[in-house]
């Protein structure tokens, strides 16, 4: 009898397993979204900061006003990139954060327009420069004013696509984190992601068009690759093989067109993942063909510093179509109650079963103890 009594007294109390103390499915969903935004912001912040280091290192002794502006813009880019890294790290690793800290990141990201404006100024000065001294087409090709303006114009639109894709992606995730902290997570519904998908896929198509146009222009005017000297189109700084520019440009335009077509559908496709795989394939093409193959052909590794920076610049433009497509197909168009769902998750059902099992065992032990007492 003493053994039976000891067993009952040492049994875990059913009060230990309280499914009511567990977070609801809605709360877990909200926390998961917040950490997701923070994790991607951390990654993009690393890309932004890392992409500025080459400019900082190569312009340590600027000798013109434009070079000074480029150096300042690169330093500002490093600042807002590292700020995003810190905010993302706090949300993902330390699970902390507040509205003021995220607001600071949102403000710092606006510094990204400084490198963008410096880039546009650089392109504009190149377009109006004397054709024999232009920064795009080497003098051995005897470029004309119209040829310089065409390459400069394509570089202008290419920079717009790449810069807005990068800066916009950083702003997107920082403001999404801020919306959750401010108590407005329902603003990021499936319709919201669907609208943003049109924008970023449109930017991807624009980037693809500029590459396709430049590659076709080079083949038409100067022949097929490899060229004796590379043509520099700013965001496409090393072009030895115009065929590569045409190929990558076509891939980007196709992916962007498919992304826009998918965003125009009213129904959601929750089972499909092929578009995300396509975006990943596109980014691999950008890295392997547009960046590594073109840069590696330069003698003596003279353009090697451009490779990691370009990979970082194009990451946001490649990520956003895949991310937005997934979210618009998996997040409801109406988020009313989406983050307040009280539905019990499978984990909670397990705790309920454990609670019922403990109650049953306690009842059986009590009956056994009562029976023994009556027999005595």
C-alpha distance (Angstrom), angle and dihedral (degrees) to the residues before:
residue distance angle dihedral
X1 . . .
X2 3.75 . .
X3 3.80 89.1 .
X4 3.77 90.9 53.0
X5 3.79 92.3 48.4
X6 3.81 91.1 49.3
X7 3.78 89.9 51.0
X8 3.79 91.9 53.9
X9 3.79 94.5 45.7
X10 3.82 93.3 49.7
X11 3.80 95.6 46.4
X12 3.84 113.5 114.2
X13 3.75 112.6 -101.9
X14 3.78 118.1 -112.5
X15 3.80 87.7 -130.9
X16 3.81 89.0 72.5
X17 3.80 90.3 70.2
X18 3.77 105.2 58.9
X19 3.80 112.8 162.8
X20 3.80 87.5 -171.1
X21 3.81 88.8 68.4
X22 3.78 91.7 57.2
X23 3.81 119.0 94.7
X24 3.77 115.6 -99.5
X25 3.79 121.4 -111.6
X26 3.81 88.9 -107.0
X27 3.80 92.9 53.2
X28 3.79 91.4 48.3
X29 3.80 89.9 48.6
X30 3.81 90.9 51.9
X31 3.80 92.3 49.3
X32 3.79 90.8 47.4
X33 3.82 91.6 52.1
X34 3.80 91.8 48.2
X35 3.78 92.7 51.8
X36 3.79 90.9 45.0
X37 3.80 91.5 54.7
X38 3.80 90.3 46.0
X39 3.79 93.2 49.3
X40 3.80 93.7 51.7
X41 3.82 90.7 44.4
X42 3.81 88.2 53.4
X43 3.82 91.1 52.2
X44 3.79 94.6 46.3
X45 3.80 90.6 46.2
X46 3.81 89.8 56.0
X47 3.81 89.3 50.6
X48 3.81 92.2 49.4
X49 3.80 94.3 48.0
X50 3.80 94.7 42.6
X51 3.79 91.8 48.0
X52 3.81 90.6 59.7
X53 3.78 97.7 52.9
X54 3.82 95.2 80.1
X55 3.82 91.8 56.0
X56 3.80 91.8 46.6
X57 3.80 93.2 49.5
X58 3.80 95.6 44.9
X59 3.81 96.0 46.6
X60 3.78 100.3 49.5
X61 3.83 90.9 126.6
X62 3.82 105.9 33.8
X63 3.79 115.2 -172.0
X64 3.80 101.9 -172.3
X65 3.81 137.9 49.3
X66 3.80 91.5 -110.9
X67 3.80 91.7 52.2
X68 3.80 90.1 49.6
X69 3.80 89.5 51.2
X70 3.82 90.2 48.2
X71 3.80 91.2 51.5
X72 3.83 92.4 48.5
X73 3.81 90.6 47.3
X74 3.80 91.0 50.8
X75 3.81 91.2 50.7
X76 3.81 90.5 50.2
X77 3.79 89.4 49.5
X78 3.79 90.0 53.5
X79 3.81 90.2 49.3
X80 3.79 96.8 53.0
X81 3.81 91.0 40.7
X82 3.79 92.8 54.3
X83 3.82 90.5 44.5
X84 3.80 89.2 56.5
X85 3.80 89.5 47.9
X86 3.81 90.5 54.4
X87 3.82 94.4 47.3
X88 3.80 91.8 46.2
X89 3.80 91.6 47.5
X90 3.80 91.4 52.6
X91 3.80 92.4 52.8
X92 3.81 98.2 42.7
X93 3.80 105.0 35.4
X94 3.81 105.5 22.4
X95 3.82 97.2 28.6
X96 3.80 91.4 -137.3
X97 3.76 135.2 117.7
X98 3.77 143.8 127.4
X99 3.76 139.1 -150.3
X100 3.81 94.5 -102.2
X101 3.80 92.8 54.0
X102 3.79 92.6 48.9
X103 3.81 90.4 45.3
X104 3.80 87.8 55.4
X105 3.81 89.1 54.8
X106 3.81 91.1 48.8
X107 3.81 90.5 51.8
X108 3.81 94.0 45.7
X109 3.79 91.0 51.3
X110 3.79 88.5 62.4
X111 3.81 86.0 67.1
X112 3.79 85.4 72.6
X113 3.79 89.1 79.6
X114 3.83 88.0 69.8
X115 3.83 94.2 67.6
X116 3.80 88.0 41.7
X117 3.82 93.1 54.3
X118 3.80 91.6 44.4
X119 3.79 88.8 52.9
X120 3.79 92.3 50.1
X121 3.80 89.8 48.9
X122 3.79 90.8 51.1
X123 3.80 91.2 51.0
X124 3.81 92.0 46.9
X125 3.80 92.1 52.0
X126 3.80 89.6 49.4
X127 3.80 92.7 51.1
X128 3.81 94.0 54.0
X129 3.82 94.2 40.6
X130 3.79 122.5 109.6
X131 3.83 108.1 -82.0
X132 3.80 91.0 -124.0
X133 3.82 90.4 56.0
X134 3.80 100.8 35.8
X135 3.84 117.9 132.7
X136 3.81 96.0 -134.0
X137 3.80 111.4 55.5
X138 3.84 120.6 38.6
X139 3.80 117.0 -120.9
X140 3.82 92.8 -115.5
X141 3.81 88.0 74.8
X142 3.82 92.2 55.9
X143 3.81 93.0 -132.6
X144 3.78 121.2 -154.5
X145 3.78 126.3 -141.0
X146 3.82 92.5 -104.7
X147 3.81 91.5 51.4
X148 3.79 91.9 50.9
X149 3.80 91.4 48.5
X150 3.80 92.0 50.2
X151 3.80 94.4 51.4
X152 3.81 90.2 43.4
X153 3.80 91.8 49.9
X154 3.80 92.0 51.7
X155 3.81 89.2 47.6
X156 3.82 88.1 51.5
X157 3.81 93.6 55.2
X158 3.80 91.7 40.1
X159 3.80 89.9 56.0
X160 3.81 90.7 49.0
X161 3.81 91.1 54.2
X162 3.80 95.6 44.8
X163 3.81 96.5 41.5
X164 3.80 96.6 46.2
X165 3.80 89.1 44.8
X166 3.80 90.5 54.0
X167 3.81 100.3 37.9
X168 3.79 92.6 38.4
X169 3.79 92.7 53.2
X170 3.81 91.6 51.8
X171 3.80 91.5 48.3
X172 3.80 91.3 45.4
X173 3.80 94.8 58.5
X174 3.80 96.7 39.0
X175 3.80 92.0 51.4
X176 3.82 90.0 45.4
X177 3.81 89.3 55.7
X178 3.79 89.7 47.3
X179 3.82 91.2 51.7
X180 3.81 90.7 55.4
X181 3.80 92.7 47.4
X182 3.79 90.8 48.1
X183 3.81 91.0 53.0
X184 3.80 97.0 -107.8
X185 3.82 104.9 109.5
X186 3.80 91.3 135.0
X187 3.82 89.2 74.3
X188 3.82 89.5 76.7
X189 3.80 98.2 71.0
X190 3.77 128.7 151.2
X191 3.81 89.9 -93.1
X192 3.81 89.9 55.4
X193 3.81 92.1 53.7
X194 3.79 90.6 44.7
X195 3.80 91.3 57.0
X196 3.79 92.9 47.2
X197 3.81 90.4 48.9
X198 3.80 90.0 62.6
X199 3.81 90.4 53.5
X200 3.79 98.2 49.2
X201 3.79 94.8 41.2
X202 3.80 87.4 50.9
X203 3.82 89.5 53.4
X204 3.80 89.1 49.6
X205 3.79 90.6 52.9
X206 3.81 89.9 49.2
X207 3.80 91.2 52.5
X208 3.79 90.3 48.6
X209 3.79 92.2 48.9
X210 3.81 92.9 52.9
X211 3.81 91.6 51.1
X212 3.79 91.9 46.4
X213 3.81 91.2 48.9
X214 3.80 94.5 47.9
X215 3.80 93.0 46.8
X216 3.80 92.5 48.8
X217 3.81 90.9 46.8
X218 3.81 92.8 51.6
X219 3.80 93.5 49.0
X220 3.80 90.8 47.6
X221 3.83 94.9 48.6
X222 3.80 106.3 27.9
X223 3.80 106.8 17.3
X224 3.78 135.7 -117.3
X225 3.78 126.0 -37.6
X226 2.87 150.4 -52.1
X227 3.79 90.5 63.0
X228 3.81 119.2 -157.3
X229 3.82 89.5 -124.2
X230 3.80 126.7 16.2
X231 3.78 124.4 -109.7
X232 3.79 114.5 -130.0
X233 3.80 118.3 -146.4
X234 3.83 97.4 172.5
X235 3.82 100.0 -117.9
X236 3.82 86.1 36.7
X237 3.81 95.7 45.2
X238 3.80 99.3 167.1
X239 3.81 120.7 41.2
X240 3.79 113.9 167.0
X241 3.80 94.4 142.9
X242 3.82 113.9 43.6
X243 3.81 88.2 -175.8
X244 3.79 88.2 68.8
X245 3.80 91.1 52.1
X246 3.81 90.0 52.4
X247 3.82 92.8 48.0
X248 3.80 96.0 47.9
X249 3.80 90.9 42.7
X250 3.81 91.2 54.0
X251 3.81 91.4 48.8
X252 3.81 91.1 51.3
X253 3.80 92.7 47.8
X254 3.80 92.4 48.8
X255 3.81 93.1 48.7
X256 3.80 91.6 46.5
X257 3.80 92.2 48.6
X258 3.81 91.7 50.2
X259 3.80 90.3 48.0
X260 3.80 92.5 52.8
X261 3.81 91.1 46.8
X262 3.82 90.7 51.8
X263 3.81 91.4 48.9
X264 3.81 90.5 55.4
X265 3.80 92.7 61.2
X266 3.77 116.3 99.1
X267 3.81 96.1 -152.9
X268 3.80 123.6 74.9
X269 3.80 123.7 -120.7
X270 3.80 104.7 -151.4
X271 3.80 97.8 168.2
X272 3.82 100.7 51.9
X273 3.81 123.3 97.4
X274 3.81 100.2 157.3
X275 3.81 94.1 100.2
X276 3.81 91.1 57.1
X277 3.82 88.5 50.3
X278 3.80 89.1 49.6
X279 3.81 91.7 52.9
X280 3.80 89.8 49.8
X281 3.80 90.1 50.6
X282 3.81 89.2 50.3
X283 3.80 91.9 52.9
X284 3.80 90.4 49.3
X285 3.82 88.1 52.8
X286 3.80 90.6 50.5
X287 3.79 92.5 50.7
X288 3.80 98.9 41.0
X289 3.81 99.8 38.0
X290 3.79 111.6 20.7
X291 3.80 96.1 36.8
X292 3.80 113.5 21.5
X293 3.82 100.4 32.2
X294 3.80 94.5 45.7
X295 3.80 95.3 42.1
X296 3.80 95.0 43.5
X297 3.81 91.1 57.6
X298 3.81 91.6 63.2
X299 3.82 109.1 103.4
X300 3.78 117.5 -106.7
X301 3.80 93.9 4.6
X302 3.79 90.8 -79.0
X303 3.82 92.3 154.7
X304 3.81 97.6 38.3
X305 3.82 93.2 111.9
X306 3.80 90.3 63.1
X307 3.82 94.9 60.9
X308 3.85 101.4 73.7
X309 3.80 92.1 39.0
X310 3.81 92.4 53.3
X311 3.81 91.7 46.7
X312 3.82 88.7 55.3
X313 3.81 93.8 45.8
X314 3.80 93.6 53.3
X315 3.81 95.8 43.9
X316 3.81 95.1 83.7
X317 3.80 93.0 46.4
X318 3.82 90.1 51.7
X319 3.81 96.6 42.2
X320 3.80 101.0 49.2
X321 3.83 99.3 62.8
X322 3.81 90.9 51.2
X323 3.81 93.7 44.6
X324 3.80 96.1 45.9
X325 3.80 92.7 45.7
X326 3.79 90.6 54.5
X327 3.80 94.4 46.4
X328 3.81 95.7 46.1
X329 3.81 88.8 53.6
X330 3.81 96.8 46.3
X331 3.81 106.5 33.0
X332 3.84 116.1 78.2
X333 3.79 118.0 -113.4
X334 3.80 88.8 -127.1
X335 3.81 115.8 46.2
X336 3.79 97.0 -172.5
X337 3.80 104.5 138.7
X338 3.81 91.6 -1.3
X339 3.80 92.4 120.6
X340 3.82 95.4 35.3
X341 3.80 97.5 55.7
X342 3.82 110.8 145.7
X343 3.78 94.8 -167.7
X344 3.80 111.4 135.6
X345 3.76 112.4 -116.6
X346 3.84 122.8 -138.4
X347 3.81 88.8 -100.6
X348 3.79 90.0 56.9
X349 3.79 91.3 47.1
X350 3.82 87.9 56.0
X351 3.81 90.6 54.4
X352 3.79 90.0 49.4
X353 3.78 91.0 52.8
X354 3.81 90.1 48.7
X355 3.79 90.4 50.2
X356 3.80 91.9 50.9
X357 3.82 90.9 46.8
X358 3.81 91.5 51.5
X359 3.79 91.7 49.2
X360 3.78 90.0 50.1
X361 3.83 92.5 49.4
X362 3.80 91.6 47.5
X363 3.78 89.8 50.8
X364 3.82 92.3 49.8
X365 3.80 91.9 48.2
X366 3.79 90.8 49.1
X367 3.81 91.7 50.8
X368 3.81 90.4 48.2
X369 3.81 91.5 50.3
X370 3.84 91.9 48.0
X371 3.79 91.0 50.5
X372 3.80 92.1 51.3
X373 3.82 90.9 49.1
X374 3.80 91.9 51.8
X375 3.80 91.6 48.7
X376 3.77 90.8 52.1
